[in-house]
């Protein structure tokens, strides 16, 4: 079954900032509050929450401020999407 999905589906990797966004000091804050606390644009925080593109320098900045590695603030998940067959 899964081999069929791998053959016919579209493989995609989603980068998630959930490890960062679920930190105790971030939970409950608005995007603007997170941005102010970590010197990020509000739009960047919105992108993080929506799993959209986030600038590389944002990752560097957060790792520097938190003294951590990228894997401490984000993770990657592979998903397969099955395209809709035409009629």
C-alpha positions as CSV (number, residue, x, y, z in Angstrom):
1,X,0.0,0.0,0.0
2,X,2.6,2.6,1.0
3,X,4.8,1.7,-2.0
4,X,1.8,2.7,-4.2
5,X,1.6,6.1,-2.5
6,X,5.3,6.5,-3.0
7,X,5.0,5.7,-6.7
8,X,1.8,7.6,-7.5
9,X,1.8,10.3,-4.8
10,X,3.9,13.5,-4.4
11,X,6.5,13.4,-1.7
12,X,6.9,16.6,0.2
13,X,8.9,17.6,3.3
14,X,7.3,20.0,5.7
15,X,9.5,22.1,7.9
16,X,7.8,22.8,11.2
17,X,8.8,25.3,13.9
18,X,6.6,23.6,16.4
19,X,9.6,22.8,18.8
20,X,10.2,26.6,19.0
21,X,6.5,27.6,19.1
22,X,5.8,25.1,21.8
23,X,8.4,26.5,24.2
24,X,6.9,27.5,27.5
25,X,8.1,31.1,27.0
26,X,6.3,31.3,23.6
27,X,3.0,29.5,24.2
28,X,0.2,31.9,24.6
29,X,1.9,34.8,23.0
30,X,0.6,36.6,19.9
31,X,2.7,36.7,16.7
32,X,3.6,40.3,17.5
33,X,4.7,39.4,21.1
34,X,6.9,36.6,19.8
35,X,8.3,38.9,17.2
36,X,9.1,41.6,19.7
37,X,10.6,39.1,22.2
38,X,12.9,37.5,19.6
39,X,13.4,40.5,17.3
40,X,11.5,39.0,14.4
41,X,9.0,40.5,12.0
42,X,5.4,39.6,12.8
43,X,5.0,38.2,9.3
44,X,7.9,35.8,9.9
45,X,6.3,34.5,13.0
46,X,3.0,34.0,11.0
47,X,5.0,32.1,8.4
48,X,6.5,29.9,11.1
49,X,3.0,29.0,12.4
50,X,1.7,28.3,8.9
51,X,4.7,26.2,7.8
52,X,5.6,28.6,5.1
53,X,9.1,29.8,4.0
54,X,11.2,31.3,6.7
55,X,14.4,33.2,5.9
56,X,17.6,31.4,6.7
57,X,18.9,34.4,8.7
58,X,15.9,33.9,11.0
59,X,17.0,30.4,11.9
60,X,20.5,31.7,12.5
61,X,19.2,34.5,14.7
62,X,17.1,32.2,16.8
63,X,19.9,29.6,17.2
64,X,22.2,32.4,18.3
65,X,19.7,33.9,20.8
66,X,18.8,30.5,22.2
67,X,22.3,29.0,22.0
68,X,20.9,26.0,20.3
69,X,21.0,24.0,17.0
70,X,18.4,24.3,14.2
71,X,17.1,20.8,15.2
72,X,16.2,22.2,18.6
73,X,13.7,24.8,17.1
74,X,12.4,23.0,14.0
75,X,11.8,19.6,12.6
76,X,11.0,18.0,9.2
77,X,8.2,15.6,8.4
78,X,7.8,13.8,5.1
79,X,4.3,13.5,3.8
80,X,2.8,12.0,0.6
81,X,-0.1,13.6,-1.2
82,X,-2.1,11.7,-3.6
83,X,-3.1,13.7,-6.7
84,X,-6.7,13.8,-7.7
85,X,-7.2,11.6,-10.8
86,X,-8.8,13.3,-13.8
87,X,-12.2,12.1,-15.0
